[in-house]
Amino acid sequence: MEDNECRDGRKKVRLANTPLSVSQILTCILPSGGGDAENLQCILRLLTSYGVFSEHREFRGERKYSLTEIGKSLVTDAEGLSYAPYVLQHHQDAFMSAWPLVHEAVLDPTIEPFVKVHGEPAYSYYGKMPEMNGLMRRAISGVSVPFMTSVLDSYNGFKGVKRLVDVGGSAGDCLRMILQKHHFICEGINFDLPEVVGEAPSIPGVTHIGGDMFNSIPAANAIFMKWVLATWTDDECKLIMENCYKALLAGGKLIACEPVLLDDSNESQRTRALLEGDIFVMTIYRAKDDNSFYFFLFILPVSYALSGR
Ligand SMILES: C[S@@+](CC[C@H](N)C(=O)[O-])C[C@H]1O[C@@H](n2cnc3c(N)ncnc32)[C@H](O)[C@@H]1O
C-alpha cells in the first residue's frame, strides 16, 4: 500500500489489489482487532456475485478477494475521485425515505414523493444541509469527470467561444476540463445555487457565481448545461431556456448535454441505467414531461447544440 494526498487534502489509500482473505481485510478496517469475519464474508460473497469483487480460491481453500473494474471505480483515484460518493448520495436516509412512496408518483403525480415526505423540494432541502450539499458535489464530480473526458474527446462545439457559462455547474469540474482543453475560452462562469458555489474550490479562469437559473443567468457567448434539464418539468425547462436565450450574446448558443432515452426497452445496462435514472428523478425531483424536450434534442444529430440568436 502507498499513501497519497488527494487534491482536496484528504488522505487517500491506494490498494495494490493483492487478493486478501477476510481476516486480512478485517485487519485493514480494524487495525486494533475485533470484527466478525463470517459476517464480512457473507457481504463479500454477495458483492462478488454482483461483480464488485473477484473471489480467489484454491481447491476448498481460504477465499481471497480482489477488486474488479467495478470495485476499483469505488476506490478514490489519484485525483481524489470515485463513484462511491454517488452510491452513498443515493442511499442517504432522506432519499431512501421517499422510495416507499414511489407508487404515489403514479397515483398523484402533482407532488413528487420526496416533497410528500419532506415537505419541500430536494434542492431546497439540500440547501439547508451542508453535509448533503457536500456529498452531492463530490458525487457529481465523481461521475461527471470521467463522463466529460469522453465528451471532450468527441465534441467540438466550443470553437470560437470566448465567455462560457456552465448553468448548474456544481463544483465547476466540467468548466475546468473544458477550459483546460480549449485555451481560446477566456472566461468561464460557474453558475449554480449560492450554497453550492459558496463551497466550490477556486479554479484558474473560472468565476463562481451564485444565483437561480429561474430568475436570470449571467450573459455569455455560450451556455453549457449538463444533467440539469432532465430533473425539471417541460414548463420549467422552457423557463430555463428562455433565461438562457436572454443571457446569450449575439451569435451565441446553448449546449445541452442530457440523457436521452431510446425507444427500445431492452435489457442492456445502458438502457437500465437510463430507465432507473428516470425513476430516480420521478421520485426525488420534478421531471414530468411528454418527451417533447427529449425529442427536440434527439432530432439534432450532431451535438445537441441548440443555436441561440
Ligand atoms: C445533477 S447536478 C449537475 C451538475 C453538473 N452540471 C454536472 O453535470 O457535473 C444539477 C445541478 O443543478 C443545480 N441547480 C439546481 N437548481 C438550480 C437553480 N435554480 N439555479 C441554478 N442551479 C441549480 C444543482 O445545485 C446541481 O449542482
The ligand as an ORCA input file, in Angstrom:
! r2SCAN-3c Opt
* xyz 0 1
  C     -27.347     16.882    -11.388
  S     -26.430     18.289    -10.933
  C     -25.427     18.528    -12.388
  C     -24.110     19.220    -12.090
  C     -23.189     19.483    -13.278
  N     -23.883     20.169    -14.349
  C     -22.540     18.221    -13.807
  O     -23.125     17.608    -14.701
  O     -21.470     17.863    -13.336
  C     -27.628     19.605    -11.083
  C     -27.107     20.941    -10.623
  O     -28.141     21.931    -10.815
  C     -28.048     22.853     -9.738
  N     -29.291     23.620     -9.598
  C     -30.485     23.171     -9.111
  N     -31.385     24.166     -9.114
  C     -30.769     25.275     -9.594
  C     -31.182     26.619     -9.829
  N     -32.452     27.012     -9.556
  N     -30.289     27.509    -10.336
  C     -29.004     27.107    -10.608
  N     -28.558     25.841    -10.424
  C     -29.422     24.921     -9.909
  C     -27.762     21.943     -8.553
  O     -27.283     22.645     -7.436
  C     -26.765     20.956     -9.150
  O     -25.440     21.377     -8.977
*
